[in-house]
Amino acid sequence: MKLVIVSGHSGSGKSVALHTLEDLGYYCIDNLPAGLLSALALELKLAPNPVETAAVGIDARNLPQALQQFNDILEQIKIQGVEPEIVFLTCDTDTLIKRFSETRRRHPLSNDQVSLAEAIELEKTLLEPIARRADLFIDTSKTTIHQLRGWLLQRVDRRQENRLSLSFQSFGYKHGVPHHADFVFDVRCLPNPHWLPDLRPLTGRDPGVINYLEGEILVKKMFQELCNFLDRWIPAFEEDNRSYLTIAIGCTGGRHRSVYLAERLAHYFEDRYPSVTIRHRELS
């Protein structure tokens, strides 16, 4: 049985994630007490018509002691023959505050004595035991509902069992470094198409930028050495039974060099790995 545990910060899109998985045919339960996870997994597995794919939402509304015992709960599930995948949704504090302010929703941990900002920080502390065991982090700070749905479809539902899911992400350093990437490569040393007026409004997916970068020796060397490095180390992560690996490529604005290299690297590895995705954070 495939069991996906969806957790993360309130306002980061957990409900959207669960609804997406439900639409894909997963048996879904929201706000499950963590202490009941083992009993649920056993019941679903031993049912007359066993459930093959299930997803549960676990959030900070749990009893604190249950969250603190999350490691023990996971080990108990594994003894039952269920191998869970944990998807943890994150979002920066400013965006969370804006979302709650716009929707007029109350944060589940806020009250007359606890402000919204304090509730957000408290929630991060409470969910730390789950975050530490997460297989996949999804930062929704700059992600729409439709993008999140597509991301879950590509990375979770289409991932083949016991095979590594690779994600290549481009980003701009001036907008911040992705928090949960496994590898981060800085390509700001490469020639920058931004300084050519004809190429500035384009992106690393456009033929003009591609032709320019492919004509630069430094770009060719960077691409080849990134391939050599990843060829050496991706199999090591796969042998360690990792389910997800995220490789982030950053340039200044996240529109030209990083986009080009993320695209090329994804195409380079897609023949060997069945689940390869591309995300361009600053183009979304």
Secondary structure, 3 states (H helix, E strand, C coil): CEEEEEEECCCCCHHHHHHHHHHCCCEEECCCCHHHHHHHHHHHHHCCCCCCEEEEECCCCCCHHHHHCHHHHHHHHHHCCCEEEEEEEECCHHHHHHHHHHHCCCCCCCCCCCCHHHHHHHHHHHCHHHHHCCCEEEECCCCCHHHHHHHHHHHHHCCCCCCCEEEEEEEEHHHCCCCCCCEEEECCCCCCHHHCCCCCCCCCCCHHHHHHHHCCHHHHHHHHHHHHHHHHHHHHHHHCCCCEEEEEEEECCCCCHHHHHHHHHHHHHCCCCCEEEEEEHHHC
